[in-house]
């Protein structure tokens, strides 16, 4: 199987929030579900192939009504980090939502109300070396 790496996407159709929290991934999803009336569910782990194969816990919420998808991905696996340049970040929340710019501040404010979330900020995707870690392949394993 041939693997291609995307170094630069001109206009990514997604945003990524970085989340710091000391709780387990299932608990942070439970808190988000409760607080934001979402329905994050555990799906197949996010598989990343670099020098080694790494698997990162992943939870997904698909909002059909708003044509949106939210993916919470752990930044750390037993064999390394999804994004090594952000080792202090525990989770990344990838958001594919056409209404994101108009809803962004409300969404971040609601997440900040969750006591299990210590810090949340939007990643500047232009400063990320590669967006490949955020390309989620649903046909993995």
N, C-alpha and C positions, 0 to 999 in steps of 0.2 A: 504494500500500500504506500502510495506517495503522499507525503505531508507537505503542504505549502504553508509558509508563514507570511502573515500580513504585517508589513512594517509600518505602513501608514495608510489610514483611511481618510480621504479628504474631508468628508462631511459625515461623521458617524451618526447613525440614526438612533443613538442611545446616549444616556448619561449614566454616570457611576457615582454613587455616594459611598464614602468610606465611613465605616462605623467602628467605634471602639466600645467594647463591652466585655466584661469578664464572665458572662454567663454562657452556657452551652448553646449551640445553634438552635436546637429545638425549643429552648426556652425563649430565646430572642424572637423566634417566629411566633410562638404562642403570644408573647406580649404585643407584637405588631398586629397580629390577627385580632386580638381583643381590643386594642386601642384604635385601630384604623378600619375595623370591620372588613378585613381582608381574609383570604383563605390560602395562606402559604402551605404547601404540602411538600414533603420530602420526595425528591425524584432521583433518578440515577445521578451518581456523583459526576462532577465535572472532570473530565479526563484531559490532562495536559501532557504532551509528549515533548520533552526537550532532550537532555542527555539521558534522562530516566523517565519512566512513566509515573505520573503523580495523579492522585484522585483527591478531589476537594468536595466536601459535603455541599449539597445544593438544595435549595428550597425554591419553589416556583409558585407564583400567583398569576393566573391569567384572568384579566378583566375583559370579558367578551364585549360587554356593553360599551366600554370606552376604547376598545381595540388596543389594549395595553398588556404588556408582560413585565413582571417584576421577578428578578432572580437574585436571591440572597446566596452568596457563595463565600465559604470560609476562605480566609487568606492562608491558612496553614494546614499542611498535611503532615503525616509522620516523616515524609522525606523532603520537606522544604516548603517554600512559600509560593503562592500564586503570583504575587507581585513583590519580589524581593526588595525593591526600592522603598516599600512601605511596610516594613516588618512590624511596626507598632500598630498597624490596622488589623483588627480581628476579622471583619467581614466587609464584603463589597456588595452593594445593592445596585445591580444593573437594571436600568429602567428604560423600556422601549414604550414610549407614550407620545403620541402626536400632540397632546395637550400639555406636555410636561412643563414648558416654559411658563404657562399661565398658572399651573398648579404647584410649581416647585416650592415656593416659600411656604405655602400652607402645609404641604407634605413634610418638609423638613421641620417645621414648627411642631407638627403633631408627633413626629418621631422624637424630637427633643423632650417632649413631655413624658416619655417612657423612662422610668427610673433606672432600668437596666442598661440604658444607652448612656455612656459617659461623654461621648463626643461624636459628632457627625458633621461631615463636610463634603462638598462636591469636588471630585477630582477634576483637575484641568487635563483633559484628554490630550491636548496638544503637547503637554510636557511629559507624557508617558512615553517611554522608549518604544514600546510595541503594544498594540491593542489586542494582539493574539490571545492573551489570557482571558479576554472578555468575549471572545467568539465562542459561544456555547453550542456544542454539537449535540443535538438530541438523539442522534443515531450512534451513540457510543457504546462501547463494551461488547 
